[in-house]
Amino acid sequence: MTKQNSPKTATHDAQPLIERRLQALQAQRPFRMEKAGIVKGASIYNDSAATTMDSVAESLLMFSEPVIWIVQANCNVQDIDIYSPLIRERVKAIVAVGKETDKFLESFWQSTRFYVSADTWSEALEMALLSAKSNDNVLFSPGARASEPFANYQERGAYFDKIVSFQSSSKA
Protein backbone atom coordinates (compact mmCIF):
# COMPACT_ATOMS: atom_id res chain seq x y z
CA MET A 1 0.00 0.00 0.00
CA THR A 2 1.44 3.36 -0.99
CA LYS A 3 1.25 6.33 1.26
CA GLN A 4 -0.45 9.34 -0.31
CA ASN A 5 0.70 12.84 0.40
CA SER A 6 -1.90 15.07 1.96
CA PRO A 7 -3.13 17.80 -0.36
CA LYS A 8 -1.94 21.33 0.23
CA THR A 9 -4.48 23.83 1.44
CA ALA A 10 -6.03 26.21 -1.06
CA THR A 11 -4.63 29.18 0.86
CA HIS A 12 -1.12 27.74 0.76
CA ASP A 13 -1.32 27.18 -3.00
CA ALA A 14 -2.92 30.53 -3.71
CA GLN A 15 -0.38 32.73 -1.92
CA PRO A 16 2.38 32.52 -4.58
CA LEU A 17 -0.23 33.14 -7.29
CA ILE A 18 -1.53 36.20 -5.46
CA GLU A 19 1.99 37.54 -5.01
CA ARG A 20 2.78 37.06 -8.73
CA ARG A 21 -0.49 38.77 -9.71
CA LEU A 22 0.29 41.67 -7.39
CA GLN A 23 3.74 42.07 -8.96
CA ALA A 24 2.22 41.97 -12.45
CA LEU A 25 -0.32 44.66 -11.54
CA GLN A 26 2.37 46.89 -10.08
CA ALA A 27 4.51 46.46 -13.20
CA GLN A 28 1.58 47.48 -15.42
CA ARG A 29 0.69 50.72 -13.70
CA PRO A 30 2.04 52.87 -10.88
CA PHE A 31 -0.23 53.12 -7.83
CA ARG A 32 -1.76 49.70 -8.53
CA MET A 33 -1.86 47.82 -5.22
CA GLU A 34 1.33 49.40 -3.92
CA LYS A 35 2.02 49.19 -0.22
CA ALA A 36 2.05 52.83 0.88
CA GLY A 37 3.08 52.19 4.47
CA ILE A 38 2.17 50.90 7.89
CA VAL A 39 0.45 53.09 10.47
CA LYS A 40 -0.52 51.82 13.95
CA GLY A 41 0.25 48.30 12.73
CA ALA A 42 -2.23 48.57 9.83
CA SER A 43 -0.93 48.03 6.29
CA ILE A 44 -2.05 50.70 3.85
CA TYR A 45 -2.31 49.94 0.13
CA ASN A 46 -2.46 52.60 -2.59
CA ASP A 47 -4.62 51.44 -5.49
CA SER A 48 -5.29 54.85 -7.03
CA ALA A 49 -5.02 53.28 -10.49
CA ALA A 50 -8.28 51.39 -9.79
CA THR A 51 -10.56 53.72 -11.73
CA THR A 52 -13.43 51.24 -12.18
CA MET A 53 -15.40 49.04 -9.82
CA ASP A 54 -14.11 45.99 -11.73
CA SER A 55 -10.56 47.03 -10.78
CA VAL A 56 -11.63 47.48 -7.16
CA ALA A 57 -13.20 44.00 -7.18
CA GLU A 58 -9.98 42.51 -8.52
CA SER A 59 -8.03 44.24 -5.74
CA LEU A 60 -10.43 43.14 -2.99
CA LEU A 61 -10.04 39.53 -4.10
CA MET A 62 -6.32 39.71 -3.30
CA PHE A 63 -6.97 39.99 0.44
CA SER A 64 -7.76 36.97 2.57
CA GLU A 65 -9.19 39.09 5.40
CA PRO A 66 -11.77 41.89 5.14
CA VAL A 67 -10.30 45.34 4.53
CA ILE A 68 -11.12 48.93 5.36
CA TRP A 69 -11.93 50.37 1.94
CA ILE A 70 -11.43 54.04 1.07
CA VAL A 71 -13.57 54.75 -2.00
CA GLN A 72 -14.47 57.70 -4.22
CA ALA A 73 -18.25 57.95 -4.20
CA ASN A 74 -18.70 59.52 -7.61
CA CYS A 75 -19.58 56.60 -9.88
CA ASN A 76 -22.87 55.33 -11.24
CA VAL A 77 -24.52 53.77 -8.20
CA GLN A 78 -26.87 51.65 -10.32
CA ASP A 79 -23.92 49.48 -11.32
CA ILE A 80 -22.70 49.04 -7.76
CA ASP A 81 -25.36 46.58 -6.58
CA ILE A 82 -23.70 43.68 -8.41
CA TYR A 83 -20.67 44.13 -6.14
CA SER A 84 -22.62 43.87 -2.86
CA PRO A 85 -21.81 40.16 -2.25
CA LEU A 86 -18.09 40.84 -2.71
CA ILE A 87 -18.27 43.91 -0.47
CA ARG A 88 -20.08 41.91 2.20
CA GLU A 89 -17.36 39.24 2.12
CA ARG A 90 -14.22 41.33 1.71
CA VAL A 91 -14.90 44.73 3.35
CA LYS A 92 -15.33 45.39 7.05
CA ALA A 93 -15.59 49.18 6.79
CA ILE A 94 -16.12 51.76 4.05
CA VAL A 95 -14.86 55.34 4.13
CA ALA A 96 -16.33 57.24 1.19
CA VAL A 97 -15.30 60.59 -0.26
CA GLY A 98 -17.28 62.38 -2.95
CA LYS A 99 -20.58 63.70 -4.17
CA GLU A 100 -22.52 60.44 -3.96
CA THR A 101 -21.72 59.29 -0.41
CA ASP A 102 -25.42 59.11 0.52
CA LYS A 103 -26.17 56.91 -2.50
CA PHE A 104 -23.21 54.69 -1.63
CA LEU A 105 -24.56 54.37 1.89
CA GLU A 106 -27.95 53.29 0.53
CA SER A 107 -26.29 50.68 -1.68
CA PHE A 108 -23.84 49.27 0.85
CA TRP A 109 -25.38 49.75 4.29
CA GLN A 110 -26.34 46.06 4.48
CA SER A 111 -23.06 44.89 2.96
CA THR A 112 -20.65 46.23 5.55
CA ARG A 113 -20.38 46.56 9.29
CA PHE A 114 -19.28 50.22 9.25
CA TYR A 115 -19.75 53.10 6.82
CA VAL A 116 -18.66 56.73 7.13
CA SER A 117 -18.25 59.62 4.72
CA ALA A 118 -15.34 62.04 4.65
CA ASP A 119 -14.80 65.38 2.95
CA THR A 120 -11.16 64.85 1.92
CA TRP A 121 -8.75 61.98 1.27
CA SER A 122 -6.74 63.04 4.30
CA GLU A 123 -9.83 62.89 6.51
CA ALA A 124 -10.75 59.54 4.94
CA LEU A 125 -7.38 58.07 5.87
CA GLU A 126 -7.69 59.40 9.41
CA MET A 127 -11.14 57.81 9.76
CA ALA A 128 -9.90 54.53 8.31
CA LEU A 129 -7.03 54.50 10.79
CA LEU A 130 -9.39 55.20 13.68
CA SER A 131 -11.28 52.01 12.88
CA ALA A 132 -8.15 49.99 12.03
CA LYS A 133 -6.53 47.56 14.40
CA SER A 134 -3.03 46.17 14.25
CA ASN A 135 -2.64 43.77 11.28
CA ASP A 136 -5.67 45.25 9.45
CA ASN A 137 -5.41 46.26 5.81
CA VAL A 138 -6.57 49.66 4.57
CA LEU A 139 -7.21 49.76 0.83
CA PHE A 140 -7.32 53.09 -1.00
CA SER A 141 -9.06 51.93 -4.16
CA PRO A 142 -11.24 54.77 -5.46
CA GLY A 143 -13.09 52.90 -8.20
CA ALA A 144 -13.57 56.13 -10.17
CA ARG A 145 -11.58 58.53 -12.31
CA ALA A 146 -9.62 61.20 -10.51
CA SER A 147 -11.52 64.42 -9.96
CA GLU A 148 -10.63 67.95 -8.86
CA PRO A 149 -8.06 68.86 -7.66
CA PHE A 150 -6.27 65.93 -9.35
CA ALA A 151 -5.67 65.74 -13.10
CA ASN A 152 -5.31 61.95 -13.09
CA TYR A 153 -4.92 58.86 -10.91
CA GLN A 154 -1.13 59.38 -10.74
CA GLU A 155 -1.51 62.76 -9.03
CA ARG A 156 -4.16 61.33 -6.72
CA GLY A 157 -1.91 58.35 -5.90
CA ALA A 158 1.10 60.57 -5.20
CA TYR A 159 -1.02 62.72 -2.90
CA PHE A 160 -2.28 59.65 -1.04
CA ASP A 161 1.31 58.44 -0.56
CA LYS A 162 2.15 61.84 0.96
CA ILE A 163 -0.69 61.73 3.47
CA VAL A 164 0.23 58.15 4.42
CA SER A 165 3.82 59.29 4.94
CA PHE A 166 2.61 62.17 7.09
CA GLN A 167 0.43 59.83 9.17
CA SER A 168 3.35 57.41 9.55
CA SER A 169 5.68 60.11 10.83
CA SER A 170 3.10 61.72 13.11
CA LYS A 171 2.15 58.36 14.70
CA ALA A 172 5.73 57.25 15.23
Backbone hydrogen bonds, N-H to C=O, Kabsch-Sander energy under -0.5 kcal/mol:
donor,donor_aa,acceptor,acceptor_aa,energy
13,D,9,T,-2.1
14,A,10,A,-2.3
15,Q,11,T,-1.6
17,L,13,D,-0.7
18,I,14,A,-2.7
19,E,15,Q,-2.5
20,R,16,P,-2.2
21,R,17,L,-2.4
22,L,18,I,-2.5
23,Q,19,E,-2.1
24,A,20,R,-2.2
25,L,21,R,-2.4
26,Q,22,L,-2.3
27,A,23,Q,-1.9
28,Q,24,A,-1.6
29,R,25,L,-1.9
32,R,29,R,-0.8
33,M,31,F,-0.7
34,E,46,N,-2.3
36,A,34,E,-0.7
36,A,44,I,-2.7
37,G,44,I,-1.3
39,V,42,A,-2.3
42,A,39,V,-2.6
43,S,136,D,-2.4
44,I,37,G,-3.1
45,Y,138,V,-3.1
46,N,34,E,-3.7
47,D,45,Y,-0.7
47,D,140,F,-2.9
49,A,31,F,-2.5
50,A,47,D,-2.3
51,T,49,A,-1.5
56,V,52,T,-1.8
57,A,53,M,-2.7
58,E,54,D,-2.1
59,S,55,S,-2.0
60,L,56,V,-2.9
61,L,57,A,-1.8
62,M,59,S,-1.6
63,F,60,L,-1.5
67,V,90,R,-2.6
68,I,137,N,-2.5
69,W,67,V,-0.7
69,W,93,A,-2.9
70,I,68,I,-0.5
70,I,139,L,-3.1
71,V,69,W,-0.6
71,V,95,V,-2.3
72,Q,142,P,-1.7
73,A,71,V,-0.7
73,A,97,V,-2.7
74,N,72,Q,-1.8
77,V,75,C,-0.7
79,D,76,N,-1.2
80,I,77,V,-1.3
81,D,77,V,-0.7
82,I,79,D,-0.6
83,Y,80,I,-2.7
84,S,81,D,-1.4
87,I,83,Y,-2.6
88,R,84,S,-2.8
89,E,85,P,-1.8
90,R,86,L,-2.9
91,V,87,I,-2.2
92,K,67,V,-2.9
93,A,67,V,-1.3
94,I,114,F,-2.3
95,V,69,W,-2.9
96,A,94,I,-0.5
96,A,116,V,-2.5
97,V,71,V,-2.3
98,G,118,A,-0.6
100,E,73,A,-3.2
101,T,98,G,-0.8
104,F,100,E,-2.4
105,L,101,T,-2.4
106,E,102,D,-2.1
107,S,103,K,-2.0
108,F,104,F,-2.7
109,W,105,L,-1.9
111,S,108,F,-1.2
112,T,108,F,-1.1
116,V,94,I,-2.2
118,A,96,A,-3.0
124,A,120,T,-2.2
125,L,121,W,-2.4
126,E,122,S,-2.1
127,M,123,E,-2.5
128,A,124,A,-2.5
129,L,125,L,-2.6
130,L,126,E,-1.7
131,S,127,M,-1.4
132,A,128,A,-0.9
135,N,41,G,-2.5
136,D,133,K,-2.1
138,V,43,S,-3.2
139,L,68,I,-3.1
139,L,137,N,-0.5
140,F,45,Y,-2.8
140,F,138,V,-0.6
141,S,70,I,-1.8
141,S,139,L,-1.1
143,G,50,A,-2.3
144,A,50,A,-0.7
150,F,147,S,-2.5
156,R,152,N,-1.9
157,G,153,Y,-2.8
158,A,154,Q,-2.6
159,Y,155,E,-2.3
160,F,156,R,-2.4
161,D,157,G,-2.4
162,K,158,A,-1.8
163,I,159,Y,-2.1
164,V,160,F,-2.2
165,S,161,D,-2.5
166,F,162,K,-2.4
167,Q,163,I,-2.3
168,S,164,V,-2.7
169,S,165,S,-2.4
170,S,166,F,-2.4
171,K,167,Q,-1.6
